[in-house]
């Protein structure tokens, strides 16, 4: 199975994409700049669907943030 990093998972298309890919049996990491403020919806949906979608803090515009998060997968 593939590993997918999905950005913008707090709402909208990013949230839908992460859930859809996880339902397809793939490993999904939800990345967002501020998970404390925006990860509630994806965690609720993941738990209801018995999906594992870890939420990682990452700012894709910040090289140090990307390097730090890349140690998680």
C-alpha positions in Angstrom: 0.0 0.0 0.0 1.0 3.6 -0.6 1.9 6.2 1.9 0.1 9.6 1.4 0.8 13.0 2.9 -2.3 15.1 2.6 -2.0 18.8 3.3 -4.9 21.1 4.3 -6.8 18.4 6.1 -8.6 20.7 8.5 -11.5 21.2 6.0 -12.8 20.8 2.5 -10.9 18.9 -0.2 -7.9 18.1 2.0 -10.1 16.5 4.6 -12.1 14.5 2.0 -9.0 13.4 0.2 -7.3 12.1 3.4 -10.4 10.1 4.4 -11.0 8.7 0.9 -7.4 7.6 0.5 -7.4 6.0 4.0 -10.7 4.2 3.2 -8.8 2.8 0.1 -6.5 1.0 2.5 -3.5 3.3 2.2 -1.4 4.8 5.0 -2.4 8.5 5.3 -0.7 11.2 7.3 -2.8 14.4 7.7 -0.5 17.4 7.8 -1.4 20.9 8.9 0.3 24.0 10.2 -1.8 24.2 13.4 -3.2 20.8 14.3 -4.3 21.9 17.8 -6.9 24.2 16.1 -8.0 22.2 13.1 -7.6 18.5 13.6 -10.9 17.9 15.4 -12.9 17.0 12.3 -10.4 14.6 10.8 -9.9 12.8 14.1 -13.7 12.5 14.6 -14.2 11.1 11.1 -11.2 8.8 11.4 -12.5 7.4 14.7 -16.0 6.9 13.4 -14.7 5.0 10.3 -12.1 3.1 12.3 -9.3 4.7 10.2 -5.8 5.4 11.3 -5.0 9.0 10.1 -2.2 10.5 12.3 -2.2 14.3 12.3 1.3 15.8 12.0 2.3 19.5 12.4 4.0 20.6 9.2 4.3 23.9 7.4 5.1 23.0 3.8 6.7 26.4 3.3 9.2 25.9 6.1 12.1 23.5 5.3 12.9 22.9 9.0 9.2 22.0 9.6 9.3 19.5 6.7 12.5 17.9 7.9 11.1 17.6 11.5 7.9 16.0 10.4 9.6 13.6 8.0 11.0 11.7 10.9 7.5 10.6 11.8 6.9 8.2 8.9 
